[in-house]
Amino acid sequence: MLVGERMTHPVITITPDMPIVDALNLMKSERIRRAPVVKDGRLVGIVSDKDLLNASPSPVSSLSVWEMNYLLSKITISEVMTKKVLTITEDTPIEEAARIMADNKVGGLPVMRDDHVVGIITETDLFKVFLELMGAREAGVRVTALVPDQPGELAKVTAALSEKGGNFIAFGQFIGENSSNRLITFKVKGVKLDEVRKVVEPIVEQIIDIR
């Protein structure tokens, strides 16, 4: 799966000379938490709702409402935006986008095509992918188990359940307890829970959870 398949587009952008009050109102009305900052068609920064809120006067400020409104009207996006922006392209694998976001502790990445912003991929988009990956919206028997980290072990599980008429909805593989095993989580339909347990238990090292 590539970023271009799951990014949000067309993307809502803002300009560096926009007052932060206007930007906050835009984000609220569009239900977004961050936006690329574009000037003359080129990406110059990115700003989040947290950046805007942090730039606002404190609620316990001694300033009057009129004074605060006046100050806020003078602060523009260019003063609070992040100028060094991490970007990706449409053909970036979705897991690479997730890695970049996790490693750099950012909640979204503008997606570029020929120096132009064509979309944005956010943590919300990745959550939706995760829901699909784990079959969260589909009914079935969900199993988490430890298997030896050896060639052919996953094939044993899938083949055994397929022979019983099982249809896999989701299948994920994760780091195990140590270097000798892997943790797998899958969801299968077409086979009852007791039958799934009976088929899987002799194949895996341990069933951690089944429901």
Secondary structure, DSSP 8 states (H G I E B T S, - for coil): -BHHHHSB-S---B-TTSBHHHHHHHHHHHT-SEEEEEETTEEEEEEEHHHHHHTS--TT-SS-HHHHHHHHHH-BHHHHSBSS---EETTSBHHHHHHHHHHHT-SEEEEEETTEEEEEEEHHHHHHHHHHHTTTTS-SEEEEEEEESSTTHHHHHHHHHHHTT-EEEEEEEEE-SSTTEEEEEEEEESS-HHHHHHHHTTTSSEEEEE-
